[in-house]
């Protein structure tokens, strides 16, 4: 039998940030593998968007509220509903529930999410370098997606896909760092704490 050291959580509520970051990161990587031109847009991506990128992030956000973390609540809940709304934009026209979003509508949709992300980036300046990278790269991703849709340039959309893979991977790294650093009680994967 291997002796184990229990992880003690002071407030009795586990840290939901790794779940939210991994849900965002894995779903973002998979969608952007499509955007980069490697896979088709399929039920695999839509399923991830609903159940992991969407619902899991909303759950993480609700737990952040119980931990009195306004930033975590706002970010995870918002991006969880972003994924659910994005799947809705893709699926509702197929079901005959609504007309497909026009190119201009998608530019507006992606632009407002980019502005929102840029605003949240300023909150990360008090948190850690890893989150700063996640939010900065996500802001750039939205900007590239807007540029690609506004210009109709497939090359920009493919570039956005590659940048999105990097963004998603950084979120996965940050989430896994949260898990491993807590389990081992030391810095296994550095996240670059900020001295406030």
Secondary structure as the mmCIF struct_conf table of DSSP 4:
data_model
#
loop_
_struct_conf.conf_type_id
_struct_conf.id
_struct_conf.beg_label_comp_id
_struct_conf.beg_label_asym_id
_struct_conf.beg_label_seq_id
_struct_conf.end_label_comp_id
_struct_conf.end_label_asym_id
_struct_conf.end_label_seq_id
HELX_LH_PP_P HELX_LH_PP_P1 UNK A 6 UNK A 8
TURN_TY1_P TURN_TY1_P1 UNK A 10 UNK A 11
BEND BEND1 UNK A 12 UNK A 13
HELX_RH_AL_P HELX_RH_AL_P1 UNK A 17 UNK A 35
TURN_TY1_P TURN_TY1_P2 UNK A 36 UNK A 37
BEND BEND2 UNK A 38 UNK A 39
HELX_RH_AL_P HELX_RH_AL_P2 UNK A 43 UNK A 50
HELX_RH_PI_P HELX_RH_PI_P1 UNK A 51 UNK A 56
HELX_RH_AL_P HELX_RH_AL_P3 UNK A 57 UNK A 66
TURN_TY1_P TURN_TY1_P3 UNK A 67 UNK A 68
HELX_RH_AL_P HELX_RH_AL_P4 UNK A 70 UNK A 91
TURN_TY1_P TURN_TY1_P4 UNK A 92 UNK A 96
BEND BEND3 UNK A 97 UNK A 98
HELX_LH_PP_P HELX_LH_PP_P2 UNK A 99 UNK A 102
HELX_RH_AL_P HELX_RH_AL_P5 UNK A 103 UNK A 124
TURN_TY1_P TURN_TY1_P5 UNK A 125 UNK A 127
STRN STRN1 UNK A 128 UNK A 128
HELX_RH_AL_P HELX_RH_AL_P6 UNK A 129 UNK A 151
TURN_TY1_P TURN_TY1_P6 UNK A 152 UNK A 152
HELX_RH_AL_P HELX_RH_AL_P7 UNK A 154 UNK A 184
TURN_TY1_P TURN_TY1_P7 UNK A 185 UNK A 185
BEND BEND4 UNK A 186 UNK A 186
BEND BEND5 UNK A 188 UNK A 189
STRN STRN2 UNK A 193 UNK A 193
#
